[in-house]
Amino acid sequence: MKLEGDIPAACRDGTGQLHVLSAVCPHLGCAVAWNDAEKNWDCPCHGSRFCADGSLIA
């Protein structure tokens, strides 16, 4: 599925707010995967982690 030319990723945060963002990691272009245990997005190519809203976890 594509949304405005991008592969979408969607999740709800702890408050129930829906976040829809690109599933493509900005670093290497891999598709991120939801980590249900830690409630964040993980990049399988290099291990970057992103918050539910797509911001990088430092």
C-alpha positions as CSV (number, residue, x, y, z in Angstrom):
1,M,0.0,0.0,0.0
2,K,1.2,3.5,-0.7
3,L,0.0,6.8,0.7
4,E,1.0,9.9,-1.3
5,G,3.8,7.9,-2.9
6,D,5.2,6.6,0.4
7,I,4.9,3.3,2.3
8,P,2.8,4.3,5.4
9,A,3.4,3.2,9.0
10,A,0.8,3.8,11.6
11,C,0.5,3.3,15.4
12,R,-1.2,4.8,18.4
13,D,0.8,6.3,21.2
14,G,0.1,5.8,24.9
15,T,-2.6,8.5,24.8
16,G,-4.4,6.9,21.9
17,Q,-3.3,9.5,19.4
18,L,-2.9,8.0,15.9
19,H,0.5,8.7,14.1
20,V,0.8,8.0,10.4
21,L,4.3,8.5,8.9
22,S,6.6,7.1,6.3
23,A,7.8,3.6,7.0
24,V,11.1,4.3,5.2
25,C,14.1,5.0,7.4
26,P,15.7,8.3,6.5
27,H,19.2,6.9,7.0
28,L,19.4,3.9,4.7
29,G,15.9,3.7,3.2
30,C,14.9,0.4,4.8
31,A,11.3,-0.1,6.0
32,V,11.1,0.2,9.8
33,A,9.2,-2.3,11.9
34,W,7.1,-1.7,15.0
35,N,8.6,-3.0,18.2
36,D,5.6,-3.7,20.4
37,A,7.7,-4.5,23.5
38,E,9.3,-1.1,23.5
39,K,6.6,0.8,21.7
40,N,8.9,2.3,19.0
41,W,9.9,1.9,15.4
42,D,13.1,0.0,14.7
43,C,15.2,0.0,11.5
44,P,16.4,-3.6,10.7
45,C,19.3,-2.3,8.6
46,H,21.3,-0.4,11.1
47,G,19.3,-0.4,14.4
48,S,18.1,3.2,14.6
49,R,15.1,3.6,16.8
50,F,12.2,6.1,16.4
51,C,9.4,7.3,18.7
52,A,5.8,6.6,17.7
53,D,5.6,10.0,16.1
54,G,8.7,9.3,13.9
55,S,11.3,11.3,15.9
56,L,14.7,9.8,16.3
57,I,15.5,8.3,19.7
58,A,18.9,9.4,20.7
